[in-house]
Amino acid sequence: MTTTILMAVQQTDNFLGYIFGATIALFLLGYLFYSLVKPEKF
């Protein structure tokens, strides 16, 4: 039973890591796209 709980926690950590990474990637892509559209503000 404890291994099942540990596996569920590990899967949740992986999922949160993917969400965190995707959020950072989208923020960076948005910032780079904005700097391409308005290069004088870069």
WODALIN-V760975 format. One record per backbone hydrogen bond with DSSP energy under -1.0 kcal/mol. CO is the residue of the C=O (numbers start at 1). NH is the residue of the N-H. E is the energy in kcal/mol with one decimal. If there is no record, write none. Layout:
co->CO nh->NH e->E
co->CO nh->NH e->E
//
This chain:
co->1 nh->5 e->-2.1
co->2 nh->6 e->-2.7
co->3 nh->7 e->-2.5
co->4 nh->8 e->-2.2
co->5 nh->9 e->-2.4
co->6 nh->10 e->-2.4
co->7 nh->11 e->-2.4
co->8 nh->12 e->-2.1
co->9 nh->13 e->-2.4
co->10 nh->14 e->-2.3
co->11 nh->15 e->-2.4
co->12 nh->16 e->-2.7
co->13 nh->17 e->-2.2
co->14 nh->18 e->-2.3
co->15 nh->19 e->-2.2
co->16 nh->20 e->-2.6
co->17 nh->21 e->-2.6
co->18 nh->22 e->-2.6
co->19 nh->23 e->-2.3
co->20 nh->24 e->-2.1
co->21 nh->25 e->-2.5
co->22 nh->26 e->-2.5
co->23 nh->27 e->-2.2
co->24 nh->28 e->-2.6
co->25 nh->29 e->-2.6
co->26 nh->30 e->-2.5
co->27 nh->31 e->-2.4
co->28 nh->32 e->-2.7
co->29 nh->33 e->-2.5
co->30 nh->34 e->-2.4
co->31 nh->35 e->-2.2
co->32 nh->36 e->-1.5
co->33 nh->37 e->-2.0
co->34 nh->38 e->-2.8
co->38 nh->41 e->-1.5
co->39 nh->42 e->-1.1
//
